[in-house]
């Protein structure tokens, strides 16, 4: 990287002098700068003002004192002078010293804000005048380097723009895809092959829904007769013309009210009263159910006391719930704990235990939009009463197929989640790279991003593969350490003394990113491959270039040792000796061997209690002699 020169902004910007009253004759018939938006576009107007003014000439750099860090900076490219209020400042700039696009990016960077906070009381919250701006010093590379940095920015910005457009399209696509999966699930389309292998068995509720529905009705009648549940309203039978699609063999149409009792909760009044609230009994509100996209509800926000139990409803754990009012109506959840709940939630109770609640959850999930747009039509505030929910038609499959449907849906939705995660990861990595370029451009010390670290890991894997060497996780880690020691490359890894040599646990997290790396073989004997080289190496990375220069030389040290076990032994020896030298600041063989005796290892994992037990004094002495001859220490 080129050495940066720290210079004051005044070395390449000169303020255009002159301050005028708004009534000054010089300003007559001159258009006024109305605003500069955050993209750097200038807007003109003929508005009058009582604020003092400045004159801006063609080619001047104009900066908003209020919104400079948000991007309100532009070169005025008109042919006639314009005016601006004193909330702006106008500058002549030296094109041989500063690239304006580079400077614009600097003014939007965290580094500028940091400098501003150090030099100006109030920092970015203060209106930035020329006296503030011109005194700030910045690390400034030569004009060629500035242009190169801009090229970095433009490539990343183009990628981000494309990704944002893709993400908008993909987010719509993912929503539709999930909806299609659920719709095909409740229509039986996902389990056609399952039915072919598992035909209808009359009289068996696992394979015949008519028998299942009859069993549900018998169980309800029994509970009513025993006085355990109340008799429900008679539900009107479903007419043939009311069904939206034909059912597979073995299924039946029924209504939600036929398979469960549907009840609403209640709220102790007055709300928040200490007489009823803040006890030790969970109390759910709609916001608890809509806080995330999870199937199961495991937490609650509010509680009530026993005195409030008579004004609400109590349910047992593993109860299916549905929001029934407001804009978030129609959201299902399975509550994992006993609780009470308010009247914005409906609960499905008195179900036979064999019914698959996850199947019912996915059915309700598929009906969410219908509940919101159809079931509550004609009402001011969307509101589902228990009659609407109870009369909702449901295609009921037999019990065994319910489970098959749930298994299929979960696999397909997990696949969609992974696709969405990969799309989000691409966007995040591009944004990380933008921050890395910012730091590289405006700071001499570059912080390494996780994306750049993955680029470095991929470089090691690729180089090892090209030299027909094993690419296991610990070998990769040791090569990364040797590379950082020998080449003084700042990898961003924090290597610790590990059982098998220098190691940073963060390597495991990065190398298990399935977007960019694939793994073959079981742990300890695994081999890694780079999956998406084109995407991973799309953006320039200075440390990768340095690694490519040095890695082959390091790898060749061990190439003559064909036996993998012996080669791994030598790699670990070199990494261990270098780490011990780094930590102890010593190079005498006896001192290093003494320090290696302190490097304890797990005997069950390694077969040794310390590094000194694993490696002989002669091996350590020879290794130190080797690295000394190489000029590495």
SVG drawing of the C-alpha trace seen along z (x, -y; Angstrom):
<svg xmlns="http://www.w3.org/2000/svg" viewBox="-77 -47 98 97">
<polyline fill="none" stroke="black" stroke-width="0.4" points="0.0,0.0 1.2,-3.5 2.4,-5.5 -0.2,-8.1 0.7,-11.7 -1.2,-13.6 -2.1,-17.0 -4.6,-19.8 -7.6,-20.1 -6.6,-23.7 -3.6,-22.4 -6.0,-21.6 -9.1,-23.7 -9.3,-27.5 -12.5,-29.2 -14.0,-31.7 -14.2,-34.9 -17.1,-37.3 -20.2,-37.7 -23.2,-39.7 -26.5,-41.0 -29.5,-39.4 -30.4,-42.9 -27.0,-43.5 -27.2,-44.7 -24.6,-42.1 -27.1,-39.4 -29.9,-40.6 -31.1,-38.3 -28.8,-35.6 -30.4,-32.2 -30.1,-30.9 -28.9,-27.4 -32.0,-25.9 -30.4,-22.7 -27.9,-19.9 -29.4,-16.4 -27.5,-13.5 -26.6,-12.2 -24.9,-15.5 -27.5,-16.9 -27.9,-20.7 -31.4,-22.3 -31.8,-26.0 -34.7,-28.4 -35.7,-32.1 -36.8,-32.1 -36.0,-35.2 -34.2,-35.0 -33.1,-37.3 -29.9,-35.3 -26.5,-36.6 -25.3,-35.1 -22.1,-33.9 -21.4,-33.6 -20.7,-30.3 -18.9,-30.3 -18.8,-27.5 -16.4,-24.8 -16.6,-25.6 -16.9,-22.8 -20.0,-23.6 -20.4,-22.1 -23.5,-22.1 -22.4,-23.0 -25.3,-21.1 -25.4,-17.9 -21.8,-17.5 -21.3,-14.0 -24.6,-12.8 -23.3,-13.6 -24.5,-17.2 -21.5,-18.2 -21.2,-18.9 -19.2,-20.6 -21.3,-23.4 -21.3,-22.7 -23.4,-25.6 -22.3,-28.3 -23.4,-31.3 -22.6,-32.2 -25.3,-31.4 -25.8,-32.5 -26.1,-30.4 -26.8,-31.2 -24.0,-31.3 -25.0,-27.8 -23.0,-26.7 -19.4,-27.3 -17.8,-27.5 -14.2,-26.4 -11.7,-26.5 -9.9,-23.1 -6.5,-21.9 -7.3,-19.2 -3.6,-18.0 -3.9,-17.2 -7.5,-16.1 -10.0,-13.9 -13.3,-15.3 -15.1,-12.0 -12.5,-10.7 -12.9,-13.7 -16.7,-13.3 -16.3,-9.8 -13.9,-10.9 -16.4,-13.5 -19.0,-10.7 -16.6,-8.3 -16.3,-7.5 -12.7,-8.8 -13.9,-12.3 -16.5,-12.2 -13.8,-11.0 -11.5,-13.9 -14.3,-16.4 -15.2,-15.2 -11.6,-15.7 -11.2,-19.2 -14.7,-20.7 -16.7,-21.1 -20.0,-19.3 -18.6,-17.3 -20.9,-16.6 -23.9,-18.1 -22.2,-21.5 -22.8,-23.4 -19.5,-22.9 -17.9,-26.2 -14.8,-26.7 -12.7,-27.4 -13.7,-24.0 -13.2,-22.1 -9.9,-23.6 -8.0,-22.8 -8.8,-19.1 -5.9,-16.9 -6.5,-13.7 -4.3,-10.9 -4.0,-11.8 -2.5,-9.4 -1.3,-10.7 -3.9,-11.4 -3.3,-8.1 -4.1,-6.2 -7.2,-8.3 -8.5,-7.4 -7.8,-3.7 -9.7,-3.8 -12.6,-5.4 -12.6,-2.4 -12.8,-0.1 -15.8,-2.2 -17.5,-2.2 -17.3,1.6 -18.6,2.2 -21.3,-0.4 -22.5,1.1 -22.5,4.5 -24.5,3.1 -27.0,1.4 -27.5,4.7 -27.8,6.6 -30.4,4.2 -32.5,4.6 -32.0,8.3 -33.0,8.4 -36.2,6.5 -37.1,9.0 -35.9,12.0 -37.8,10.9 -41.0,10.9 -40.1,14.2 -39.3,15.8 -42.6,14.7 -44.5,16.1 -42.4,19.3 -43.3,19.9 -46.9,19.2 -46.9,21.7 -45.3,24.4 -48.0,23.9 -50.8,23.8 -49.6,27.0 -49.2,28.6 -52.9,28.1 -54.1,29.2 -52.1,32.5 -49.9,31.8 -46.7,32.2 -47.5,35.7 -48.8,37.3 -45.9,39.8 -46.5,40.6 -50.2,41.5 -49.1,43.7 -47.0,45.7 -49.6,45.5 -53.1,46.0 -56.4,45.3 -57.2,47.8 -60.9,47.5 -61.5,47.5 -57.9,46.4 -57.6,42.7 -53.9,42.8 -54.8,43.4 -58.5,42.3 -59.7,38.8 -63.4,39.8 -62.5,42.2 -60.4,39.5 -63.2,37.0 -65.6,39.6 -63.1,40.2 -62.9,36.5 -66.7,36.2 -67.0,39.2 -64.4,37.8 -66.2,34.4 -69.5,36.1 -67.9,38.0 -66.4,34.9 -69.7,33.1 -71.5,36.0 -68.9,35.9 -69.4,32.2 -65.8,31.4 -66.6,29.1 -69.7,27.2 -71.8,28.2 -70.9,25.9 -73.2,24.2 -74.2,26.4 -72.1,25.6 -73.8,25.4 -72.6,28.3 -70.2,27.4 -72.0,27.2 -70.3,28.7 -70.1,25.4 -68.2,23.8 -65.1,26.0 -62.2,24.3 -60.5,27.4 -60.9,31.2 -59.4,33.3 -57.1,36.3 -58.4,39.7 -58.6,40.2 -59.1,36.5 -62.3,34.7 -63.6,31.2 -64.6,30.0 -64.6,26.8 -62.1,25.6 -64.9,25.6 -65.4,29.3 -61.9,30.3 -61.4,27.8 -63.2,25.4 -62.1,21.9 -62.1,19.4 -60.9,15.8 -59.0,14.5 -59.7,11.6 -58.0,8.8 -58.4,7.8 -59.6,4.2 -58.4,1.6 -55.3,2.4 -52.1,2.2 -53.8,2.2 -51.6,3.5 -54.6,5.4 -54.3,7.7 -51.0,7.2 -47.3,7.9 -47.7,11.3 -46.1,14.6 -48.7,15.9 -47.8,15.3 -50.2,13.0 -50.0,12.8 -50.8,9.9 -50.8,9.8 -47.3,8.3 -45.9,11.5 -47.2,13.6 -46.1,11.1 -42.6,10.3 -40.9,12.9 -41.4,15.5 -40.9,18.5 -43.4,21.3 -43.2,21.7 -43.7,19.1 -41.2,19.6 -41.3,16.2 -43.8,13.6 -43.6,10.0 -46.5,9.5 -47.8,11.2 -50.9,11.2 -51.7,12.2 -54.2,14.9 -56.8,12.2 -56.8,11.6 -57.5,15.2 -61.2,14.7 -61.1,11.9 -59.1,13.8 -58.6,17.3 -56.0,19.9 -54.6,22.5 -52.2,25.4 -48.8,25.7 -48.7,26.7 -51.8,24.8 -52.3,23.4 -53.0,19.7 -54.1,17.2 -54.2,13.4 -57.7,12.1 -57.6,8.3 -55.8,5.4 -53.4,5.2 -51.5,8.3 -54.6,10.5 -54.3,14.1 -50.8,14.9 -50.6,18.4 -48.2,19.6 -47.9,22.7 -47.3,21.7 -44.9,23.9 -45.9,22.9 -49.2,22.6 -50.5,19.0 -53.3,16.5 -54.1,14.3 -56.0,11.2 -59.0,10.9 -56.8,10.1 -55.9,13.8 -57.9,16.9 -56.9,20.4 -57.7,23.8 -58.6,26.2 -60.3,29.5 -58.5,31.2 -57.7,34.9 -54.0,35.3 -53.3,37.2 -54.0,34.2 -50.8,32.7 -50.5,29.1 -47.8,28.3 -50.0,29.3 -52.7,27.0 -50.1,24.3 -49.1,24.4 -52.8,24.4 -53.4,21.3 -50.2,19.7 -51.4,20.3 -54.8,18.7 -53.2,15.6 -53.9,13.3 -57.3,14.7 -58.1,14.0 -56.9,10.4 -58.5,9.5 -61.5,11.7 -62.8,12.9 -62.8,9.4 -64.2,7.6 -66.6,4.8 -65.4,4.0 -63.6,0.8 -61.0,2.4 -60.2,5.9 -61.5,8.4 -62.0,12.1 -64.7,13.5 -64.8,17.1 -67.7,17.8 -65.6,16.7 -62.7,18.8 -64.8,21.8 -66.6,21.8 -63.3,21.7 -63.1,24.6 -60.1,27.0 -59.1,29.9 -58.3,32.6 -55.8,35.3 -55.4,38.5 -53.0,38.5 -50.1,40.2 -50.3,37.9 -50.4,34.8 -47.0,35.8 -45.7,36.5 -46.9,33.0 -45.2,31.4 -41.9,33.2 -42.1,32.1 -43.0,28.5 -40.2,28.2 -37.6,29.4 -38.8,27.1 -39.1,24.0 -35.6,24.7 -34.3,24.8 -36.0,21.4 -34.5,20.0 -31.0,21.1 -31.5,19.4 -32.6,16.2 -29.7,16.4 -27.2,16.7 -28.8,13.7 -28.5,11.7 -25.0,12.9 -23.9,11.6 -25.3,8.1 -23.7,8.1 -20.3,9.1 -20.5,6.4 -21.3,3.8 -18.4,5.1 -16.1,4.7 -17.3,1.1 -16.3,0.4 -13.0,2.1 -12.3,-0.1 -13.2,-3.1 -10.7,-2.2 -8.1,-1.3 -8.6,-4.6 -8.6,-6.9 -6.5,-5.1 -3.0,-3.7 -3.9,-0.9 -6.4,1.3 -8.9,3.4 -9.5,6.8 -13.1,7.7 -14.5,11.3 -15.1,11.3 -11.4,10.5 -10.4,13.2 -12.5,15.7 -10.6,14.5 -7.3,15.2 -8.5,18.7 -9.6,19.5 -6.2,18.4 -4.5,20.9 -6.9,23.7 -6.4,23.1 -2.6,22.9 -2.5,26.1 -4.7,27.9 -2.4,26.7 0.5,28.3 -1.4,31.5 -1.4,30.9 -4.0,31.7 -6.5,28.9 -7.8,29.7 -8.9,27.0 -5.9,27.2 -3.4,27.3 -5.0,24.2 -4.8,22.5 -1.1,23.3 -0.3,22.1 -2.2,18.8 -0.1,18.3 3.2,19.1 2.2,16.7 1.4,13.9 4.7,14.4 6.9,14.7 5.3,12.0 4.1,9.7 0.7,9.8 -2.0,8.4 -4.6,11.2 -6.9,10.0 -6.7,13.4 -5.8,13.6 -3.8,16.8 -3.7,18.6 -1.7,21.6 -3.9,24.5 -3.5,28.3 -2.3,28.8 -0.5,25.5 -1.4,21.8 -5.1,21.4 -7.9,18.8 -11.4,20.3 -12.9,17.7 -11.3,19.7 -13.9,22.5 -16.8,20.0 -15.5,18.6 -14.5,21.8 -17.9,23.3 -19.6,20.7 -21.3,23.0 -21.7,20.2 -18.0,20.2 -16.6,23.4 -17.5,27.1 -16.2,29.9 -15.5,33.5 -14.7,36.2 -15.2,36.5 -13.7,34.2 -10.0,34.5 -9.7,36.0 -11.7,33.3 -10.7,31.5 -12.0,28.1 -12.7,26.7 -13.6,23.2 -17.1,23.2 -17.6,19.7 -14.2,18.4 -15.5,15.9 -17.7,14.2 -15.2,14.5 -12.3,13.0 -14.4,10.4 -13.1,7.6 -9.4,6.6 -7.8,7.5 -4.1,6.3 -3.4,9.1 -4.5,11.8 -1.9,10.4 0.8,10.6 -0.3,14.1 -0.2,15.3 3.4,14.1 4.6,15.8 2.5,18.9 4.1,21.1 7.5,20.5 6.3,21.6 4.4,24.7 7.4,25.9 9.3,26.2 7.2,29.3 6.6,30.6 9.4,33.1 7.8,34.9 5.2,37.1 4.0,38.9 1.0,36.8 1.5,37.6 5.2,36.7 4.5,33.5 1.8,32.4 4.3,33.0 6.8,30.7 4.2,28.0 3.1,28.1 6.7,28.0 7.5,24.8 4.2,23.1 4.8,24.0 8.4,22.8 7.5,19.5 4.6,18.9 6.9,19.6 9.5,17.2 6.8,14.6 5.4,14.9 8.7,15.3 10.8,12.9 13.6,15.5 15.5,17.5 17.9,19.6 17.0,23.3 17.2,24.2 15.0,21.2 12.5,22.1 12.3,25.7 11.8,24.7 8.9,22.4 7.4,25.2 7.3,27.4 4.9,24.8 2.7,25.2 0.2,27.7 -1.9,29.9 -4.7,32.4 -3.1,35.8 -6.4,37.5 -6.4,35.4 -2.7,35.3 -1.1,38.1 1.3,35.6 1.0,33.4 3.1,30.6 4.7,29.4 8.2,30.2 7.1,33.8 5.9,34.0 9.0,32.4 12.6,33.3 15.2,30.8 17.1,31.6 14.0,30.9 13.5,27.6 17.2,26.6 17.2,27.5 14.0,25.6 15.4,22.4 18.5,22.7 16.3,23.0 14.2,20.0 17.3,18.0 18.9,18.8 15.8,17.8 16.0,14.4 12.5,14.8 13.8,14.0"/>
</svg>
